[in-house]
Amino acid sequence: MAHDSLPVGENLIRRRIVDSAVCPHYGAPESTAHLFFSCPYAAGIWARAPLAVCLNLNIVNSIGRTITALNKLNCLPPSGITGPLAPWILWAIWSARNQLIFKKISIPGYDSLTLAIIGAKEWHEAQGMTHGSAPPTRNQPCGIKPPPDTVTIHTDAAWMDSGQAGLGWIFTDSQNRTCSTGSMACRHVRSPLMAEALATLTAVRVATESGLSNVLFASDSLILVKALNLVLPSKELHGILHDILELSSNFSSCFFTFISRELNRRDDTLAKDALFLVRNSG
């Protein structure tokens, strides 16, 4: 990155690989400095990052010196990060850019920042682990496939700055036939991420009350799915994630997986309809 060798728009044009290439977020000329620092998407992430000092990243004369300065910044409590956070933020920005370009998946800035924080914490904790300790994991080991009779439950949420949210869920059987659907509205929800977590919690409760044994919960919130699978909840969602994991222990098997928004459109409609009703109810 410091040598300006990344395949960003300006470099691709200079090498005559493409004729034109712009920032996928805002359509501006995509230089390395723009992508990682001055783009509104990146700038919003840096502004919210729990760093002890806020650097002026609007004008970056040297990528290398800027990264060096960022790596020296301490993180504020209660982030729990004892080392540099900047490398993880840079990687999250780059990953979000590629997801948008190649998979048409838009990852909100707050999700990218939370992923960076979780990644940094996970890495730093791993460096300090002794041979007798192990990171927390879910009961379901990686690589295990859901049983044939697993019910898939898609969840989604729609949220507004006013704190209102709509939650939706769809139950489908192993033949991809819809078993049931549901939605509800909530108030006083602090963030889109919290709304997504509440949608999953509500669906878990419905599945428990329905007496299901094998379930797979599918969400288009990457950070929520990652937090559930790694059991590394953010402080904001600690109580909700605890309830989800506690209730999920009642199932014979339970999986949490990420899906694209394209595959979650029906549930998105349910959530938005519920939000529309609560908005117009006064």
C-alpha positions, 0 to 999 in steps of 0.5 A: 500500500505504501508503494501505491501498488494496490489495484485501485482505479487510478493505478489500473488506469495508469497501467492501461488495464482499464480505461476508467475506474471510480470509487464504488462508494461515491463515484470519485476518482479512486486513488489509494488516499481517496479509498482509505482516507478521504472517501466519505465511507472511509472518513466515517469509519475513521471518525467513529474509530475508538482512537485516542487521537483524531488525525486530519486525514483529508489531505494525505501527502504520504501513505507510508507516513500516515499509516505509521502515524496511525499504527502508533495511536492507542485505542480508547477503553472499553474497546479492549484493544491493546495494540494497533487498530489501523491495520484492521480498519484498512483491511475492512475498508479494502474488503468492503470495497471488493465486496461492493465491486465483485459481489454487489454486497454493500457493507455499512461503515459501522459494520466494517468498523465493528469487524475491524475491532473484533478482528483486532481483539481476536488477533491480539488475544491470540498472541497472548494465549497460553498453550492451555487456553483456547478461544471461545467457540460455539458448540457447533464445530466448523465444517459440520453440515446441518441435518437434512431436516433443518429449518432455515430461518431468514431474518432481517430488520429495517431501522430509522434514526428515530429509533423505530425498527421493523423486524421480519422472519421467514421459516422454510423447510428443507424443500425450500417451502415457506412454513411461516412468516412473521414481523413486528415493530419496535421502538427505542432501538439504538442502531441498525445492528441492534435491530438485526440482533433483535430480529434474530432473537425474536426468530430464535424465540419463535423457533423455540416455542415452535418446538423445532430441533434443527435450525439455521438462522440466515442474516445479511448482517455480516457483523452479527453472524460473525459475532454469534459464531465467534462469541465475541459480542460487542458491548452494545449487543452483549445482552441480546447476543447472550440471550440468543446463544442461551436460547439456541442451546435448546436446539439439537443443532443450531447454525448462524450463517451470512447471506447476501441482501439479494437472497434476503429480499422477501424478509427485507420486505416484511421488515420494511412493512413493519417499520412503515406501520410503526412510523404511521402509528404515531 
